[in-house]
Amino acid sequence: MSEDSESKELGFFARIALFYRQVINELRKVVWPSRNMLTTYTGVVFVFVSFVIAVVSLFDLGLTKLVFFVFGE
């Protein structure tokens, strides 16, 4: 008997309960990061986002100067 046919035989609330039991079982398998890993990853994300903001800002500034040069102020 497959899982699909088994879930069709269950009632509405039984299927909801089955779903939440499966979610809880999957969350127990998750390896949660330690505080040290979390702060390290957060720092890396902040540095990367700052770098991307700087690159996009410089690109925007360059295009703005180019447009003003071509079309005048």
Summary of the structure (lengths in Angstrom):
residues: 73
radius of gyration: 26.2
end to end distance: 74.1
largest distance: 74.2
contacts: 125
relative contact order: 0.05
helix: 84%
strand: 0%
